[in-house]
Amino acid sequence: MADMKTADEFNPDNLKPTKNFAPTQNEALCGFENITITPEFEPFNQPNDMFCRGFWDKKVQNKMVYKFFRSFVKPTERSRDADGYEAHDYALRNGPWVVTEMLAERHKTEDRRDGFWDNFKPHIPPKLDPVSIEDPVQASVEIKKVAKLYGADLVGITDYEERLNYVGKFSARTLSNEPLELPEGLTNVVVLAKAMDYELIRTSPSSTASTAPAIGYADDAVILLAVAQYIRSLGYQAVACQNDTNLAIPYAIKAGLGEYGRSGIVITKEFGPRVRFGRVLTDMPLQTDKPQRFGVTETCQICRRCANNCPPQAIDHGEPSDYTFNRSNIKGIVKWTTDAEKCFKFWVSKGTDCANCIRTCVYNKDFSQRRFRVLRWLLGTPLRKLALKIDDRLRLHDQLPSHLWWGRKAGLKDIKIEVASDHPIDPEKAQRQQRVKDLRANTKERSQAEPVTP
């Protein structure tokens, strides 16, 4: 275990990639023009994750951040007399978190936090010779059937890429960043998606809505552990990853589970952006899937629903670029990028997380209904502008008051319903964001031009 450090002693940049993973020329991820890996690419360093920064970065740390983290075990820390933020709303959110927390605390004496900073440590892994797999296609069919039996809603398979791993493994307990250790010979990644509750998400921003990802985390953990143990029981290596180890979004896209959206979230055909992803890294011979396209890229180019309705304005209104808002953004990728600092600051101010970008997305629909499948089809055609206008008029992106989700009468005096903005670009918000980006860019240029004093 590393020696414990103070925030002043901790160096988040102590580790560098062991090799150069940058391409020699621009490389479109899976052929998608809105995600391009450039020669300036650098693998992501886990201490720069926004949640990790809450434990070491003085720019982020404050009493409200600690209260935010504590509210997940002490709900009265932030509950108040406001619709969606009362004691029963926080109790609802914190119920499923007990599963994730129990798993995370299993190996805390080893300075591990499984599912958050660390992948899930195997529970007595069987020591078996690998079962012979002569048909990877059939093995892929079977692993998908198993994963769905265990609770996954979507399953895809792609090849393992070392460049998508985090540079190191962060510890909030000791404030250290140690080299990431993974077994040799990994070849494939089984990507699992679990849908979040539609009606809960509609109450965002609220603690009620935050219950949806809480349930998602709990479900993910159980599914990942079960799928990984199934693979190990056949004699193959399996590393179950949740919020740790590597980047989930590119793996989900590569595995054919969805397209990249303006909000920085993968949008699936079946559930829109309302999903959580887990990964199992393995050396099991499997047939990989192909990326899919159904019009998300083209729709996001003309739609600003998520950006217009982001309370702290953390979502980019502009075109894909390699601009980074802060150290929590990965370097060297041309894409739509979100300002994680603004996003997290808003979460902290509300005392719970926000899902407005998911709630207001045109793809956030119950696609078991035929009318929404027709809408999705239109979004994949040149008639997408018409589809967006129709969807604006449906008003399904407006907030659902939490007391209505509970089936209660409004007992509070002041209940403010958030009426969402529609899809067209908001020139004022876009220009304001661009001015901030230009100011930051100019400040950065000046600091780089200044001579270093010996």
N, C-alpha and C positions, 0 to 999 in steps of 0.2 A: 504494500500500500504506500502511496506517495505521502511525503510529509505534508502536514497541514500548512496552508499559507493564508496570509491576509489578502484582501482585495488589492492592496498596494503592491504586494509581492508577486501577485499572479500575472504571468505573461501569456495572454491568449494566443500569441503568435509564435510560441516556442517550437512548434512542429511545422515542418514543411513537407510537401508531397515527396514520396520516395523516388518518383520519376516524373518526367514531363508528360502529362496527359493531353496537352493542347494539340489540336490538329494543325497541320501546316497551312491549311486554308479553311475558309468558312465551310462548315458542315451542317446542313439542315438535319435536325433530329427527326428521323423516320420520314424525311421528305416534307415535313411541315415548314412552310415558309415563315411562320410566326415564332419559331424557336430555332435559332442558328447558333451553333457553338463556334466561337472564333479562336484564332491563335492566342488570344489573351486569356483563355479559359484557365481557371484554377479550381481544383476540388474544394468543396465547402469545408470549413473548419468548425467543428461542433460548438466550441465556446461562443461563436458568433450567432448561434440560434437565439432568437429573441427571448425565449424563456430562460435559457442558460445565462444570458446577460443580466437577468434580474438578480443573479446571485453574485456577480463580480463587477459589473460595469457601473461606475459611479454616475454615469450619464443617465442610467436607467433606474438605479436603486433609490428608493425612498420609503417612507412609512406606509404609503398607500399600496406599494407593490407587495410589501410583506403582508399587509392585511388581505390583499387579493389572494395570495397563496394560502394564507391561513383559513380563509373562508371556505376552502374545500374540506376542511376538517372541523371548522368552527363556524357554522353558518350564520350565527348571530353577529358575527364580525361585520357583515355588510347588509343584513336584512333591514327593511324599513317599510314605512307605510306608503307604498307606491305599487301600482298594478304591475305584477310580474316580478316584484322584488320583496315580497313579504316572506315571513318565516317558512310558510308551507312551500313556497317556490324554491327556496334554497334547500329545504329538506328533500324536495323532489329531485333536484339536481344532484345532491350529494349521495343519494341512495346508491346509484350504480357505481359511483367512484370508489366505493369500499372494495369492490372486486379488483379494480386496477391497482389500488393502493396496497392491498394485501399481497398481490403478486410482486409489486415494486419493492416491498419491504422484505421479501423472502431472504435476500442475501445481502442485507445492508451491512452486516459485519465484515463482508468482503469488499466494502465500498462499491457496491453495485446498486443500481436502481433500474431493474429490468422493465423494459417497455418505454422508458423515458430516455435515460442516458445510455443504457446497455441493452443488447438483445436479450431475449429470454434464455436464461441458463437451463439446459436440459435437466429434467428430473429423472435421475438414474437412467441414463441412455443405455439401451441394450447393445451388447457387444456381439454383433452378428456379422457373418460374411454376407456381402450383398447378394440378394436374390437376382438371378440372371434375368435381364430385360432384353428380349430380342426385338421387341416392337415398341419403340418410343412413342409412336402415334397412339397405340392402345393404352400405354402407360399414362399418357396425357389425358385421355378420355377418363381413365379410372381416377386419377388424382383430382380431376375437376368434379367428378361425381362424389368423391369422398368429401371434398371441401364444401360442396353445397349441402351434403348431408349434415355436416358439422355446423352449418349455419351461414356460410358465405352466400351472398346474393349474386356476385359475379366472380369469375375466375379466369385469369389469363396467364400465359407462360411466355417468358422472354429469356434472352441470353444474359448471363451475368457480366457486368462491366465494372472493372476495378475503379475506373475514374468517377463512378457515381458514389463511391464510399466516402464517408467523412474522413478528414485528415487524421483526426485523433478521437479520443474518448474522454469526454469531460466528466469531472466529478465536482458536484456542488459542495460535497462534504469537506473535501481536502483542498478545493480550489486548485485542481491540477488538470492537465491535458496530456494523457498518456497515449502512446501509439495504439492504433486500432489493431486488435488481434482477431484474425479470421482463419479458419482452416484452409489448407491448400486444396486445390483441385475443384473448387466450385465452378459450375458451368451454367447453371440455369436458375431462374427466379420464378417462383410461383407467386403471382400477385392476386391478392384477395380483396374484394370490396364488400362492404356492408352498408346498406342503405340506412339513412337516418329518418326519423319519423317526420312526415310531411306537416302534420298539424302543429306539432311542437315548434318546428322551424318557423312557421308563419307568425309566431308570437315574438320573434326577434325585433329589437334587442330586449331581452329579459332573462331572468334566471330560469324561467319556465322553459324558454327555448334552449338554454344551455344544457338541459336534460338530454336533448337528442344526441349531442356528441358524447356526453357522459355514458349513455347506454351503448353508443358505438364503440367507445374504448373498451368497455367491459366485454362486449360481444367479440370484438376483434381479438382480445387477449386469449379468450377461451378457444376460439377457432384456430388461431395461429399455433397455440400450444398443441392442440389436437392434430392438426395437419403435420406439424413438424415431427411429432411422435410417430405418426403413421409412417412417414418416410424413413425415420430411424429404425423402425421395426422391420423394414425391408432391407436393412443393412447399409443405408446411404446416409450421408451427412445432411443435416438440416439445421439452419440457423434462422430462428423466428425473429423478425424485426417489426417493431411498431413505430414509435417516434424516434428511432435511434439508427445508428450504423450507416445509413445511406439515404439517398434522395428518393422519396416515394413517387413523385410526379412523373419524372421521365420513365421510370419502370412501368407505371400504369399505362402511359401512352404507348410505349414499346410493346406492351402485352396486349394491345388492342382493346383496352377497356374504355377509352374515351379520347377526347381532344382537349387541347390546352385552351383555356378561356382568358378573357381580359382580366378577370379577378385573380388570376394566378392559380386557379383551381382547375382540376381535370373535370370536364363535363362529360358524363356518360350518356349513352343513348337511352338507357332504361330508367335512370333516376335523376338525370341532369347533374348538378354539382353536389347533390345531397348524399354524398357517400364518404366513407372513411376507408383508407387503404392500409393493408399490411402486406409484408413480403416474407417468403420463406426461401432462403438461399440454399441450394442443394447441388450435389454432383449426380443426382439421379438422371439417367438418360430420358429426355423428354422432347416432344415436338413443340417448337415455339410457334406463337401466334403472330399474325400480321396486324399492324396498326389499322385503324378504321377511320373513315371520314364520313361525316353526315351533315356538314354545313356549319359547324361551330365557328371555325376560323372566319368564314365570310360573314356570319351573323355578328360576331363580336367586333368586326371592323366597323360596322354601322350602328351598333347598339352601345349605349352608355348607361344602361339601367344600374348595374352594380356600382359604377363610378359615381353616378349622380346621387345614389342613395347611401353611399358610405359616409357615416356621420363625421369621421375625422378627415375625410378626403384622402385616403391612403391608397386608392386605386388609380392607376394611370389612365388619363383621358386620351393620351396621344397614341402614336404608332409604336409598334415594337422597337426597342432600342437596347443598347448595352448600358444604358444609364443605371447607376446604382444609387439608391437613396441614402444608404448607410451600410455599415459593415455586416448587417444581417442579410444582405443580398449577395448572391453568388456572382463572381466576376467572370467576364468573358462570354456571356450568352446574350444574344439579341432576342428579347422577348418582352411581353408585358410584365412589368415588375411592380410589386406593391411596397409601400413604405411600412415596414413592420414596426418601426418605432411609433408611428402615429396610431397604427392599429392597436398595439399593445397598450399604449397610453389611454386610449378610449376604453378598452376592456377594464383597465385598472380603475378609471374614473367611475364606471358603472358598477364595479364590483362583481362582474361576471363577463363571460365572453359574448361576442356579437356574431350574428349570422346574416346580417342584412344583404350581403353580396349573394348568399345562397337563396334567401327568401325572395329577393326581387328578380332573380334570373328568369328569363323567358323559358328556360329549359327545366325550371323547378316545377314540375307538374306530376300529376298522377296519371301516368301513361297507360294505366289499365282502362282508362276512358278513351273511347274512339275519337272524340273531338280533339283531344290533346295529341293523339297520334297523328291526326290530320294536320294539326298546327306544326308538329315537329317535321312532318314531311314538307310542308310549305317553307319552313326555315332552311331546308336543304335545296331550295330552288331559287330562281331569280325573283320569285314572288315573296322573298323574305321580308321586304319592307312592308308589304301589305300585312303579312303575318304579325309583324311587330306592332303595327297600328291596331290590329284586331285585339291582340293580347293586352295592349295598353288599356283598351276599353273594358276588358273583362275585370280589371281591378283586383286580380288575384295576388298582385305583388304588394298590396296594402297590408298593414299589420293587423293581425288578429289579436284583440285584447286578451290578456292572459286569463281574466276572470271568465271569459266566454269559453276558453279551453277547459277550465275547471267545471263549467256548467253552473257557475254561480251568478247571482245578481251583483251588479256593481255596488260595492259597499264603501268605496273610497270617494272622497269629494272630487278630487282632481284626477281624471283619467284622460290622458292625452293619446289619441289614436294617431299613429304615424301614417299619413297618407303619402304614398310613394311617388317619386318623380317618374316620368315616363322615359322611353328609350332614347329620344334625340339628344344630341350633345348639348350640354349647358355651357355656352360660350364663356360666361363669367367664371364658372368653376374651373374650366379648362385653362383659361388665361391666367387665373390666379396660381394654379399649380405650375404652369410653365414659367412664370416669373420666379417662383421659389427655386425651381430646378436651375434656371439660368443664374440666379444669385449664388447658389451652391457651387455651380461649375466655375464661375468667375473667382470665387473665394479659393477653390481648390487650385486653380491655375496660378493665382497670386502666391499661394503658399509654396507651390512647387518651384516657382521662379525665384523666390527669395533665397539668397545665399545662406548656406549653413554656417553658423558662427562656431569657430573652434572652441 
